[in-house]
């Protein structure tokens, strides 16, 4: 009797493993297709990108405030954060700041892991999220080495009421509004270079708000554009990963290898 039970158990385990293998294989094939689609659209005449001059960033967080106001994000969510670090020793310490938004990677790992194709790279280079498709699995958040994605749990904050709960806001040329009976998104969210502003011929809100004029935005495919010229002498975060970010930097920053760019403002080292 025990042998029969063991045999039945082995059969169930084998069957389960086989099913999991089929599912995993399908996800891999789906991911490969998404990656191929992502790589095919490099023939666009417009490829948006941004170069941030760290020598001009003063750490004022005007970019963070402008981003929150423009995208109406909840209190605990920021598409744009400013990482702060202190370098040097007393009596001559120095503050350094690094604004971190979505890197809009050319080879985005978030696209490859999404099982439903909710995350994709557009012809203009912007990595987007289809809120209607997103199932909230958060695989993309795990895959992003920059910590650029956040999860909107759809919570409403009613004590006291916040403006983001009552105002309509635009993302990806669509309009959303929180409701007490239904969350606005309840999924993963991130920076998208204010694509709704780009559609109106405007710059991203963070670029417009920057007091130090540290951000340059434009078409990387235009060799005469300022952003293209700056990109030629820029560097990227975690460039060893091969993600090929379109958000780049100039100026000195001692990157600590092996650490994620966490989705928060970091004070100190």
C-alpha positions, 0 to 999 in steps of 0.5 A: 500500500505504501508503495502505491502511495509513493508511486501516486505521489511521484506521478503527481510531482512529475506531472506538476513539474512537467506543467511548470516546465511548460509554463516556464517555456511559454514565458521564455518564448513570450519574453523572447518575442517581446525582446525581438519586438523591442529591438526591431523598432530602432529605425525610428527617426526620433529616439528620446533621451536625457543627459543630466549634468551632475555638476549643475545639480544642486539637490533642490528636489524641484524635479521631484516636486514637479514630477509628483505634481504633473503625474499626481502620484501617491504620497509614498511614490516618486518617479524621480528621486535624488540620491544624495552622497557626501564625499571628502573629509572634514573640514572639506566635505562635499555633497554630490547629487544624482537624480534617478528616473527611469533609464528608458533602456535600449535593452530593457530587462523589464520588458523581457520578464513581463509575462503579459506584454504590459511593458514595452519599448515604443518606437521613440525609445520610451519604455511604457506600461499598459495599465490595462494589461498589467497584472501586478506580478511585479516581475519588472520591479525585480528585474529593474537594476535601477529601482525605477519602478513602484507599485501603486496599491490603489490605496486612498488616503482620506485623513486628510484628503489629498489632491491626488485623490480628487484631481484627474491626471494624464499618463500615456495620453489617457486620463485617470482619477482615483475613486473611493470605490475603485483604485485608479491603477493598482499596478506598477508605475514609473517615469515615462518622460512625461509622454503626455507632455511630449505629445503636446510639444512640451518638455518633461516636467522635471526638465522645465522645473530644474533650477540648475538647468542640469537636464537636457532632453531631446532627440538622440537621433539628431546629431545636431541636437544638444542632447545628442552632443552631450550624450557622446561624452556621457556615461550610464549607471551600471553600464556593465549590465548591457541595458544601454540606458537613454538617461545618461549623465555627465559629471563625476559620481563614484558608483558603488558596484553591486548595489541597486539604485534604491527607490528612495532619497538616500542621505549619506554614503 
